[in-house]
Amino acid sequence: MTLKKSAVIGSGVAVLFLVAGFVVAQQAVTPSPPPKAASGWKAVTMTEGMERPWGIAWLPDGRMLVTERGGTMCLIEKDGTLLNDIITGLPPVEEIGQGGLMDVSLHPEFAKNQWVYLTVSGGTGRANRTELWRGKLVGTELQGVKQLFRVSQDKQGGQHFGSRILWLPDGTLLMSIGDGGNPPSMVEGQLSREWAQSKESHLGKVLRLTAEGKPAPGNPFSGSDVASSIFSMGHRNIQGLARDPASGRIWANEHGARGGDELNLIAKGKNFGWPKATYSINYGGSEISPNKTLPGMEDPIVVWTPCPAPSGLAFYTGSRYPNWKGDLFSGGLAGNDVRRIDLDANGKVLGQERLGIGQRVRDVRQGPDGFLYLLTDEVNGRLIRIEPTN
């Protein structure tokens, strides 16, 4: 495979490759600057006083479970009242840099089994990993907590844990795992981010697991338990996963390094390029890869430069905002905003708008009442509801 040349075509760049004697063109994506402001909405603070909230899940009675990165989980009433009760019986958590107690998700049959799933960082600053735990919620206590899964290799430092959970209709779950960190972070003698291209590592992957944390049947790669758990690969750090229930499309937002944050359409067995193909450069300004696109690797649907640092992603299906139905909403940590990504019925991006929040947005979810809810990643973290003004 040889890179021959590139030529500007329209608003993108057509990159030409020589593959098996044939010239193959791939259209590079034009990075998106911050979009225009959205109108017709307001941000209503439902509660505040949480410390670095990370993930949110609704109980059948409308109350909310909210994780705090430091290792606690709050209980919030439907009206936003932050209860004094906190959930006890949580698994051991080590708050390591970006890691700690992260996502929370209820089993699809929670009403029957009361299972709550949590992603946490475990270990030490020198040797840590992302883990998946489960417990049975009885009152305000998690009982019988059990580690279901841990990443194949320990890494060093406190970066790139991934950790979003998304349930599929067949009762399996997707779980995003970050690449382990920026250089000089090393795992087994090579840069940790290079493991995103290896089928013998969980780093830099989306995994598909059973409810017991095992490799799910029908995954695209066979062999070891590591390979057979992989759904897609070549990721840097996915912190937002969402599914369109009508089409089944699975969307992810993904952190780049300096520039090059991505919105990707996740598909079984696909390689999304990191770090061989990327729109990012290193934080110091040096090149990560000369390639933005490569044959056999999936191109992003949207590239954001400068970076909003995306975290939290919701596919909106409600009726509270009729003009937003069928669109994606992506939280931004550095952007202090939510990006509305306007989609048509075929999943094509028609445009973008920005909901300026003024705080780091860690999670975006659609509540059972049809409103969008946000968590802000602050010492005095907030639960915010987006309400229409017209």
Summary of the structure (lengths in Angstrom):
residues: 390
radius of gyration: 20.2
end to end distance: 54.7
largest distance: 67.6
contacts: 1377
relative contact order: 0.14
helix: 4%
strand: 47%
